[in-house]
Amino acid sequence: MQARRAALVPIGVLGLFVVVGIGLGGFKAIEATGAFTVERVEVAGAGGVAGAVRKAAYAATGSTSLLSVNPAAVALAISSVPRVKAAYVDRSFPNTLTIRVVPERAVAIAPTGGDRVVLAASGRVLGPVTDGTRGLPLVAAAPSDIPGEGGTVVAPAVLAELALASLHNKTMRFTAIGFEQDGLVGRTANGAEIRVGDGDQLAIKLKVARSVLRRSTGEVQYIDVTVPTAPVLRQGVADPLTANAPAAMITALSTDASGLGGFVAGATPAESIRTVFG
């Protein structure tokens, strides 16, 4: 009996291989008919880079059968497109590849020497400035800090600037962001400086700065929220109580002269300085 069972084992294994072989043969035969060849690529969420996304998808699949498409590999190929943050790929039989794109979010412009490029919140270089991105804040950066299109910024100072740039909105729109002696500073459209110090608690610091700005009257020189629980407001209004206050240290922000070179931190001593609590 045992000898008979031992003889049946190889037969069973052989039968399994036969079934698998037939299945693979059938799979290849179906592929060979061309019934599931990729003929259409549908893209959603890509905006102006939909053409580049389709090109990357076709390059990754060619005329491959949809049965052989690896969605993860196609998504990886699409993510090489500069303005794509992530991509999700699915197969819609019989002949369609569907792609949903999560675009990078443009938050700032950086100088590159002779030109300027758009940067995403992630640090990705998205390409040249366009009409839709001209209103983004200019961040201070050395040309060597900015890689080519599609590359990602790794300089800590520039990444800190981008973190601040990603938080600005209609109530506090920055035109320039950089560093001065005491830390990170954003300049608003009306010339006020928002001094945030380090990159910690940026969302809270900006919320406090907006609150102080709404309550202020007259010209605002700067709002210092380095310590968000004790913000400091300095206004461009003569105040006899501070006429003899020591002058603020004036430090030029190191950037290209075309946009940020005029950004000078500091103010004259004949301005009102007061700490705003609550």
C-alpha positions in Angstrom: 0.0 0.0 0.0 2.8 2.4 1.0 4.6 1.6 -2.3 1.5 2.4 -4.2 1.1 5.7 -2.5 4.7 6.6 -3.2 4.2 5.9 -6.8 1.1 8.1 -6.9 3.0 11.1 -5.6 5.1 11.7 -8.7 2.0 11.3 -10.8 0.2 13.9 -8.8 3.0 16.4 -9.1 3.3 15.7 -12.8 -0.5 16.4 -13.1 -0.1 19.7 -11.3 2.6 20.8 -13.7 0.4 19.8 -16.7 -2.5 21.9 -15.4 -0.2 24.9 -14.7 1.4 24.5 -18.1 -2.0 24.4 -19.8 -3.1 27.5 -17.9 0.0 29.5 -18.9 -0.3 28.3 -22.4 -3.9 29.5 -22.5 -2.8 32.9 -21.0 -0.2 33.3 -23.6 -2.6 32.3 -26.3 -5.1 34.9 -25.2 -2.3 37.6 -25.1 -1.3 36.6 -28.6 -4.8 37.3 -30.0 -4.3 41.0 -29.2 -7.7 41.1 -27.6 -6.4 43.0 -24.6 -3.8 45.2 -26.1 -3.5 48.7 -24.5 -5.3 51.0 -26.9 -6.4 53.8 -24.6 -5.0 55.7 -21.6 -7.4 57.8 -19.6 -5.8 60.4 -17.3 -7.5 62.3 -14.5 -6.1 65.1 -12.3 -3.0 65.8 -14.4 -4.0 69.2 -15.6 -1.4 70.6 -18.0 0.8 67.6 -17.9 -1.7 65.1 -19.1 0.2 64.7 -22.4 3.4 64.0 -20.5 1.7 61.4 -18.3 0.2 59.6 -21.3 3.6 59.6 -23.0 5.2 58.1 -19.9 2.4 55.5 -19.6 2.8 54.4 -23.2 6.5 54.2 -22.9 6.1 51.9 -19.9 3.5 49.7 -21.6 4.0 50.0 -25.4 1.5 47.7 -27.1 1.6 45.3 -24.2 -1.4 43.3 -23.4 -3.4 44.7 -20.5 -3.0 41.3 -18.9 0.8 41.8 -18.6 0.7 45.5 -17.4 2.2 46.0 -13.9 0.3 49.0 -12.5 3.0 49.7 -9.8 5.7 49.9 -12.5 3.6 52.2 -14.7 2.9 54.5 -11.7 6.6 54.7 -10.9 7.3 55.7 -14.5 4.6 58.4 -14.4 6.0 59.8 -11.1 9.1 60.9 -13.0 7.1 63.6 -14.7 8.1 66.8 -12.8 4.6 68.0 -11.9 3.3 64.6 -10.7 3.5 63.9 -7.0 1.9 60.4 -7.2 -0.1 58.3 -9.6 -2.6 55.5 -9.3 -2.9 53.1 -12.2 -5.7 50.6 -12.8 -6.6 48.3 -15.7 -10.0 48.7 -17.3 -10.6 45.7 -19.5 -10.5 45.1 -22.4 -8.2 47.8 -23.7 -8.0 50.8 -21.3 -5.5 51.9 -18.8 -6.9 54.4 -16.2 -4.6 56.8 -14.4 -5.4 59.1 -11.5 -2.7 61.7 -10.8 -2.0 63.6 -7.6 -0.2 66.8 -8.8 2.6 68.5 -7.0 1.5 71.8 -5.4 3.5 74.8 -6.6 4.3 77.2 -3.7 7.3 79.3 -4.5 9.7 80.6 -7.1 13.5 80.4 -6.8 16.3 82.1 -8.6 18.7 79.8 -10.6 21.2 82.4 -11.7 19.9 83.7 -15.0 16.4 82.4 -14.6 13.7 81.4 -12.1 11.9 78.1 -11.6 8.8 77.0 -9.7 9.2 74.8 -6.6 6.7 72.5 -5.1 6.0 72.2 -1.4 7.9 68.9 -1.5 11.0 70.7 -2.8 10.5 69.3 -6.4 11.6 71.6 -9.2 8.6 71.9 -11.5 10.0 73.9 -14.3 10.0 77.4 -15.6 7.7 80.1 -14.2 4.3 80.3 -16.0 1.6 82.9 -16.1 -0.3 80.9 -13.4 2.7 80.8 -11.0 4.1 84.4 -11.3 2.3 85.5 -8.1 4.1 82.9 -5.9 6.6 84.2 -3.4 10.2 84.3 -4.2 12.4 82.3 -1.9 16.1 83.1 -1.1 18.4 80.4 -2.5 21.8 80.0 -4.0 21.7 78.7 -7.6 23.7 75.6 -6.4 20.7 74.8 -4.1 18.3 74.3 -7.0 18.7 71.2 -9.1 17.4 70.8 -12.6 13.8 70.3 -13.6 12.4 67.2 -11.9 15.0 67.2 -9.2 14.3 67.8 -5.5 15.8 70.5 -3.3 17.7 69.1 -0.3 19.1 72.4 1.2 17.6 72.7 4.7 17.2 76.5 4.5 15.3 76.3 1.3 13.1 73.5 2.5 12.2 75.7 5.6 11.3 78.6 3.3 9.1 76.3 1.3 7.3 75.1 4.4 6.4 78.7 5.2 5.5 79.4 1.6 3.1 76.4 1.6 1.1 78.0 4.4 0.5 81.5 3.0 -3.0 82.3 1.8 -5.2 85.2 0.8 -5.3 86.7 4.2 -1.5 86.8 4.4 0.1 86.5 1.0 3.9 86.6 0.9 5.9 88.1 -1.9 9.3 87.1 -0.6 10.7 84.6 2.0 14.2 84.3 3.3 16.4 84.3 6.4 17.7 87.2 8.5 19.9 87.1 11.6 17.1 85.9 13.9 15.6 83.3 11.5 12.9 82.9 8.9 11.1 85.9 7.6 8.2 86.4 5.1 7.5 89.7 3.5 3.9 90.5 2.6 2.6 92.5 -0.4 2.3 95.7 1.7 5.9 95.4 2.9 5.3 94.1 6.4 7.7 91.4 7.7 6.4 88.3 9.5 9.3 87.0 11.6 8.8 83.4 12.6 12.2 82.4 13.8 12.7 78.7 13.4 10.5 76.3 11.4 8.6 74.9 14.4 4.9 75.6 14.9 4.6 77.5 11.6 0.8 77.1 11.3 0.3 78.4 14.8 2.7 81.3 14.3 1.0 82.4 11.1 -2.4 82.1 12.8 -1.2 84.5 15.5 0.3 86.8 13.0 -2.9 87.1 11.1 -4.8 87.9 14.3 -2.3 90.6 15.2 -2.4 92.0 11.6 -6.2 92.2 11.7 -6.1 94.2 15.0 -3.4 96.6 13.9 -3.9 100.1 12.6 -1.6 102.1 10.4 1.5 100.9 8.7 3.0 97.6 10.0 6.7 97.2 9.9 6.9 93.8 11.3 5.1 91.2 13.4 7.5 88.9 15.4 5.9 85.6 16.3 9.1 83.8 17.1 7.4 83.2 20.5 3.8 82.8 19.4 2.4 83.3 22.9 4.0 86.7 23.0 3.9 88.3 19.6 5.5 91.7 19.0 4.1 94.3 16.7 6.1 97.2 15.3 4.3 99.9 13.4 5.6 102.8 11.3 4.0 105.4 13.6 6.1 107.8 15.6 5.8 107.0 19.3 7.6 109.3 21.8 7.8 106.4 24.3 10.1 104.6 21.9 11.9 107.5 20.3 15.1 106.7 22.2 14.8 102.9 21.7 17.9 101.3 20.3 18.0 100.9 16.5 17.2 97.5 15.2 20.0 95.7 13.6 19.8 96.0 9.8 20.7 92.9 7.9 20.3 92.4 4.2 18.8 89.2 3.1 21.2 87.3 0.8 19.3 86.7 -2.5 19.3 87.7 -6.1 19.0 91.5 -6.5 16.1 91.3 -8.9 13.6 90.3 -6.3 14.8 90.0 -2.8 17.9 92.1 -2.8 16.0 95.1 -1.4 14.6 93.0 1.4 16.2 94.6 4.5 15.3 93.5 8.0 15.0 96.1 10.7 13.3 99.4 11.3 14.0 103.0 12.5 13.9 103.6 16.3 11.2 106.3 16.0 8.5 103.6 15.4 6.1 102.2 18.0 7.1 98.8 19.4 4.6 96.9 21.6 4.0 93.4 22.7 0.6 92.0 22.0 -0.7 89.4 24.4 -3.5 87.0 23.8 
